[in-house]
Amino acid sequence: MGAAQTSPEGLGAASPIDRHAFSVLAVTRRRNGHTQDQAGHIMDIPVAISARHVHLRQDTVERLFGPGYQLHARTPLSQPGQYSAVETVTLVGPHGRLEHVRVLGPPRVADQVEISRSDEIHLGLDGPVRLSGDLAGTPGIELEGPFGRVSLSQGVVCAARHIHMSPQDAQAFGVRDRDVVDVAIGGTGRDVVFGDVVIRVAPNSQLELHLDTDEGNAAGVHPGMTGYVVARNRE
Amino acid sequence: MGAAQTSPEGLGAASPIDRHAFSVLAVTRRRNGHTQDQAGHIMDIPVAISARHVHLRQDTVERLFGPGYQLHARTPLSQPGQYSAVETVTLVGPHGRLEHVRVLGPPRVADQVEISRSDEIHLGLDGPVRLSGDLAGTPGIELEGPFGRVSLSQGVVCAARHIHMSPQDAQAFGVRDRDVVDVAIGGTGRDVVFGDVVIRVAPNSQLELHLDTDEGNAAGVHPGMTGYVVARNRE
């Protein structure tokens, strides 16, 4: 299994460094272009950085922007039917504010504020790392729009890193919905292997790794990059 | 070589996932408490998060805080002789400001502003990932103090992640100054292996991995955590 690729050159016999683990980032660095499976399918995963954003209920949209207000689509997102809206809101936390925070559409059944841990520290909040929609026990926050202000009783999360994929992709990768994998991103000068990456399988999903801004920055990610799955963990 | 520890359970023979690479984070998760070398030395590395800060020349201190002004030590840092000062400054970039940014002492021969990539985006700057002191070609920034304002022509960096260690530690780890290693941090729910971690060896240095806030957040680091070196890369 690639022992020749991962020879720990220069490590003496008594070295306390784990020889087995030598290879992950080294292997990533050696891979140029696409990784392919045995059938020739491309296995690299496009990486997308999710900047801070909010999902809103329709009634919350109206309380922030006015009665009967409808969001205006600005840019389609990679996941089908989703869009970045023209509208933005201001987040008001106990210790700070963040303005011009993008609203994503269409409206949902629950308000959700997805921010990075850096944002949480700026705002003075302690929202947990969660998958989208898993909002029980999360902190609330104040939202300000041009028409009004809304106090959410919950909904602030730091999005758990995840990979969107279709059932066909899941079969190709040999994974199932909710599996947890490790993903390597190399060649940036800030190479990283991210553990705790959750697989999200849904029909028509576009294959994409979603990181928050802290994670993207920690890995030196730039537009158009790809990562690749290095390990699957079922615990 | 730990093959039994890293059995890729559940992966079929045709799986495209790299079996060799399965182990890094899994091994990290299995290690409870301290890693030891063959002589019984503790090999875990305490992790410290460097929040945004500035190092200043004495003349810059005086231009910001007043003629003859001396920094006041507030808290000693883990590296001998270094301290967090009572004084703070405001960073003013093309697109934003950051207030209450800590000054570290004692004064140095060059002004240096160490911020995260998230901070750079907020300020509207594009400073490179660099080791401390490697300032050629870095962007400048405006600093505001209670007495005056200083325009730096260079000095803004995103600190390259690094491990401070003594010559004795370097011998124990089997590494040299400027070596680059991979460091795993596990058990946080946001497990990460950081590549591109630079070894900095100096007499009396306290063993410590320094991450910036983006990196600490991406790994879910909390106070008192340790990481461990999983691989050494000499390229």
Interface residues (C-beta under 8 A of the other chain):
Chain A: M1 G2 A3 T6 P8 E9 G10 L11 G12 A14 S15 P16 I17 D18 R19 H20 A21 F22 S23 V24 L25 A26 V27 T35 Q36 D37 Q38 H41 M43 S116 R117 S118 I121 V129 R161 A172 F173 G174 V181 D182 A184 G186 G189 R190 D191 V192 V193 F194 G195 D196 D212 T213 D214 E215 N217 A218 A219 G220 V229 V230 A231 R232 N233 R234
Chain B: M1 G2 A3 Q5 T6 P8 E9 G10 L11 G12 A14 S15 P16 I17 D18 R19 H20 A21 F22 S23 V24 L25 A26 V27 T35 Q36 D37 Q38 H41 M43 S116 R117 S118 I121 V129 R161 A172 F173 G174 V181 D182 A184 G186 G189 R190 D191 V192 V193 F194 G195 D196 T213 D214 E215 N217 A218 A219 G220 V229 V230 A231 R232 N233 R234
